[in-house]
Amino acid sequence: MALCDFDGATVLLLKAPGGPIRPYKARLSLAKNGRDWGYFIRKGSATVRAKRQDERELLSLATTIPFDDLTNHRAHVSDISRDLVRTYLLEVRSDLASQVDNLSPEELGRQMNIVSGTTEDVCPINVGLLFFNPEPWRFFPVTQIDVVWFPEGTGGNNSSTLAVAFSFNFYFTDPTDPPTGGVVAGVGGADKEGPGTGIRFSAYTGSRGDS
């Protein structure tokens, strides 16, 4: 928790990293005698209390740890680049930027929530390597991000609302390798040949109820 200056206003910054026992309930009322708790989710631009079906989905998702939060036991805390961390912290104007050189790699990683494990076996988590390792292809030959867009919004329960799903596959390759002649399809149908970081883009449409 920290007080930050943003656009001339003082903002209270609360950091709430994901935990291993998700999902979490919140009190339904801040009244002194309020004892009821419930789950809340985002629908469109609103925060609403989860209905029964929403709760079942939340509980099913809680049985898996997101890829970003998985500990990467093939990596070492030294694989987190201090220079990349510093650049990022300066860009977002974090107070932690002034402490980068005074913290050990483990201390810095824990402050950023990008490492996990005991002191004897501390390792980066995947998101730390994706953001702050200069050679991500050593750990991730390919990663994928799925995005679903509801042109009419997500606030209603209209199962016929058309949904467009986008899948972005990121292929990390060593830029020092010779070209292999492979083609990676890009957004808008453009193609990119040779090494480097490529993006393969695909999309499909369907109704909200499609799996």
URZI-V658163 format. One record per residue. N is the residue number from 1. SS is DSSP state (@ for helix, = for strand, . for the rest). PHI is phi in degrees with one decimal (999 if undefined). PSI is psi in whole degrees, 0 to 359 (999 if undefined). Layout:
((N SS PHI PSI) (N SS PHI PSI))
This chain:
((1 . 999 134) (2 = -155.3 155) (3 = -95.1 128) (4 = -128.3 149) (5 = -94.0 125) (6 = -140.4 117) (7 . 52.5 42) (8 . 81.3 3) (9 = -118.2 152) (10 = -91.5 123) (11 = -118.7 136) (12 = -86.9 116) (13 = -96.8 120) (14 . -112.2 127) (15 . -102.1 124) (16 . -129.6 81) (17 . -68.3 154) (18 . -64.4 143) (19 . -113.2 174) (20 . -82.8 354) (21 . -121.4 42) (22 . -65.7 162) (23 . -82.7 170) (24 . -114.1 143) (25 . -95.2 155) (26 = -125.0 153) (27 = -66.7 139) (28 . -75.6 338) (29 . -143.5 144) (30 . -92.0 7) (31 . -63.3 155) (32 . -57.5 322) (33 . -97.1 10) (34 . -71.5 121) (35 . -123.3 358) (36 . -88.8 141) (37 = -124.5 156) (38 = -159.0 167) (39 . -91.3 144) (40 = -126.0 143) (41 = -133.8 167) (42 = -95.5 132) (43 = -130.0 109) (44 . 64.4 234) (45 . -100.3 10) (46 = -115.1 150) (47 = -101.7 120) (48 = -128.7 159) (49 = -73.4 135) (50 . -68.6 135) (51 . -83.0 178) (52 @ -58.7 315) (53 @ -63.9 321) (54 @ -63.2 320) (55 @ -64.0 319) (56 @ -62.4 321) (57 @ -67.1 320) (58 @ -60.7 316) (59 @ -67.5 325) (60 @ -68.9 323) (61 @ -68.3 333) (62 . -71.2 346) (63 . -77.6 350) (64 . -121.7 146) (65 . -91.8 129) (66 . -56.0 147) (67 @ -54.2 319) (68 @ -58.5 327) (69 @ -93.8 0) (70 . -70.6 138) (71 = -73.9 133) (72 . -100.6 101) (73 . -78.9 355) (74 . -86.2 354) (75 . -113.2 162) (76 . -118.2 156) (77 @ -58.2 334) (78 @ -70.3 348) (79 @ -75.0 351) (80 . -83.5 120) (81 . -78.8 120) (82 @ -63.0 324) (83 @ -65.4 318) (84 @ -67.0 322) (85 @ -62.8 315) (86 @ -60.9 315) (87 @ -58.4 316) (88 @ -64.8 314) (89 @ -64.2 323) (90 @ -67.2 322) (91 @ -65.2 321) (92 . -91.7 4) (93 . 58.4 47) (94 . -85.5 142) (95 @ -64.8 338) (96 @ -67.9 341) (97 @ -58.0 324) (98 @ -73.1 350) (99 @ -107.7 358) (100 @ -54.5 315) (101 @ -76.6 348) (102 @ -99.3 357) (103 . -108.7 147) (104 . -71.6 162) (105 @ -54.5 320) (106 @ -67.4 316) (107 @ -62.7 318) (108 @ -64.8 317) (109 @ -62.3 321) (110 @ -71.3 324) (111 @ -62.5 324) (112 @ -87.6 351) (113 . 60.1 43) (114 . -120.9 9) (115 = -133.6 162) (116 = -150.5 170) (117 . 106.9 173) (118 . -74.8 167) (119 @ -59.2 326) (120 @ -75.3 339) (121 @ -143.4 56) (122 . -83.0 134) (123 = -136.0 155) (124 = -69.6 154) (125 = -95.4 163) (126 @ -57.0 319) (127 @ -63.7 327) (128 @ -64.6 321) (129 @ -71.8 323) (130 @ -65.3 324) (131 @ -86.7 320) (132 @ -126.1 24) (133 . -115.3 130) (134 . -74.2 349) (135 . -129.2 66) (136 @ -63.2 338) (137 @ -64.4 343) (138 @ -67.3 335) (139 . -115.5 333) (140 . -132.3 92) (141 . -58.4 326) (142 = -155.7 143) (143 = -132.0 159) (144 = -134.6 139) (145 = -121.7 127) (146 = -106.3 130) (147 = -126.9 132) (148 = -113.8 130) (149 = -116.1 125) (150 = -104.1 102) (151 . -56.9 330) (152 . -96.6 9) (153 . 92.1 167) (154 . -113.9 7) (155 . -74.1 333) (156 . -93.3 183) (157 . -113.5 23) (158 . -74.6 105) (159 . -70.9 349) (160 . -91.1 359) (161 . -58.9 130) (162 = -71.7 131) (163 = -117.6 143) (164 = -118.5 121) (165 = -105.9 132) (166 = -113.0 136) (167 = -121.2 120) (168 = -109.8 117) (169 = -103.0 121) (170 = -101.8 120) (171 = -106.6 114) (172 = -95.3 125) (173 . -133.3 151) (174 . -66.7 119) (175 . -66.7 348) (176 . -86.7 350) (177 . -72.1 150) (178 . -69.4 152) (179 . -58.3 142) (180 . -102.8 353) (181 . 83.7 1) (182 . -70.9 154) (183 = -116.2 131) (184 = -113.2 121) (185 = -71.4 135) (186 . -109.3 173) (187 @ -59.8 137) (188 @ 79.6 9) (189 @ 88.5 356) (190 . -70.2 148) (191 = -113.4 152) (192 = -131.0 128) (193 = -108.2 156) (194 . 90.9 187) (195 . -80.8 179) (196 . 113.5 196) (197 = -95.6 114) (198 = -106.6 161) (199 = -129.9 125) (200 = -104.4 128) (201 = -116.5 133) (202 = -143.0 160) (203 = -151.2 153) (204 = -146.3 160) (205 = -120.4 156) (206 = -176.7 175) (207 = -79.4 166) (208 . -59.1 330) (209 . -83.6 354) (210 . -68.1 148) (211 . -100.2 999))
